[in-house]
Amino acid sequence: MKRWLILPLSLLALAACSGKPPTPKAEAAPAPRVATPFDDLKKQEQKAKDVQKVVDKQADEQRKQIDAAEQ
Protein backbone atom coordinates (compact mmCIF):
# COMPACT_ATOMS: atom_id res chain seq x y z
CA MET A 1 0.00 0.00 0.00
CA LYS A 2 1.26 3.45 -0.76
CA ARG A 3 2.39 5.45 2.22
CA TRP A 4 0.56 8.59 1.19
CA LEU A 5 -2.76 6.74 1.54
CA ILE A 6 -2.15 5.64 5.12
CA LEU A 7 -2.78 9.02 6.78
CA PRO A 8 -6.06 9.91 4.97
CA LEU A 9 -7.43 6.41 5.44
CA SER A 10 -6.58 6.34 9.13
CA LEU A 11 -8.23 9.76 9.63
CA LEU A 12 -11.28 8.52 7.81
CA ALA A 13 -11.44 5.43 10.01
CA LEU A 14 -11.10 7.53 13.17
CA ALA A 15 -13.83 9.89 12.02
CA ALA A 16 -16.16 6.99 11.31
CA CYS A 17 -15.64 5.60 14.81
CA SER A 18 -16.00 8.86 16.70
CA GLY A 19 -19.10 7.60 18.54
CA LYS A 20 -21.03 10.83 18.10
CA PRO A 21 -24.59 10.28 16.97
CA PRO A 22 -25.38 12.05 13.75
CA THR A 23 -27.08 15.36 14.29
CA PRO A 24 -30.58 15.47 12.87
CA LYS A 25 -30.76 17.97 10.09
CA ALA A 26 -33.79 20.16 9.84
CA GLU A 27 -35.58 19.77 6.56
CA ALA A 28 -34.22 22.33 4.22
CA ALA A 29 -36.65 24.52 2.40
CA PRO A 30 -37.06 23.44 -1.19
CA ALA A 31 -34.75 25.24 -3.54
CA PRO A 32 -36.35 28.02 -5.51
CA ARG A 33 -37.43 26.98 -8.95
CA VAL A 34 -34.90 27.75 -11.64
CA ALA A 35 -36.16 28.68 -15.09
CA THR A 36 -35.22 26.24 -17.83
CA PRO A 37 -35.30 26.54 -21.60
CA PHE A 38 -38.22 24.11 -21.66
CA ASP A 39 -40.56 26.29 -19.56
CA ASP A 40 -41.91 28.15 -22.59
CA LEU A 41 -42.41 24.88 -24.45
CA LYS A 42 -44.34 23.42 -21.52
CA LYS A 43 -46.57 26.52 -21.38
CA GLN A 44 -47.28 26.24 -25.10
CA GLU A 45 -48.01 22.53 -24.76
CA GLN A 46 -50.46 23.15 -21.90
CA LYS A 47 -52.16 25.92 -23.86
CA ALA A 48 -52.53 23.59 -26.85
CA LYS A 49 -54.05 20.90 -24.62
CA ASP A 50 -56.51 23.41 -23.17
CA VAL A 51 -57.52 24.59 -26.66
CA GLN A 52 -57.97 20.97 -27.76
CA LYS A 53 -60.29 20.35 -24.81
CA VAL A 54 -62.43 23.33 -25.83
CA VAL A 55 -62.53 22.18 -29.46
CA ASP A 56 -63.47 18.63 -28.43
CA LYS A 57 -66.23 19.94 -26.17
CA GLN A 58 -67.64 22.14 -28.93
CA ALA A 59 -67.49 19.27 -31.43
CA ASP A 60 -69.33 17.01 -29.00
CA GLU A 61 -72.04 19.63 -28.46
CA GLN A 62 -72.39 20.12 -32.22
CA ARG A 63 -72.65 16.36 -32.73
CA LYS A 64 -75.42 16.20 -30.13
CA GLN A 65 -77.28 19.03 -31.84
CA ILE A 66 -77.03 17.29 -35.22
CA ASP A 67 -78.25 14.02 -33.73
CA ALA A 68 -81.16 15.81 -32.06
CA ALA A 69 -82.10 17.59 -35.31
CA GLU A 70 -82.08 14.32 -37.28
CA GLN A 71 -84.60 12.67 -35.00
TAFEN-V539496 format. One line per field, one symbol per residue. ss: DSSP state (2 for helix, 1 for strand, 0 for the rest). psi: psi as a letter, one per 20 degrees, with the letter a starting at -180 (. if undefined). A space follows every 10 residues. Layout:
ss = ???
psi = ???
This chain:
ss = 0022222222 2222220000 0000000000 0000000022 2222222222 2222222222 2222222222 0
psi = qqhiigghhh hgghhhkhip qppppqpqqq qqpppriigh hhghghghgg ghggggghhg gggggghhhh .
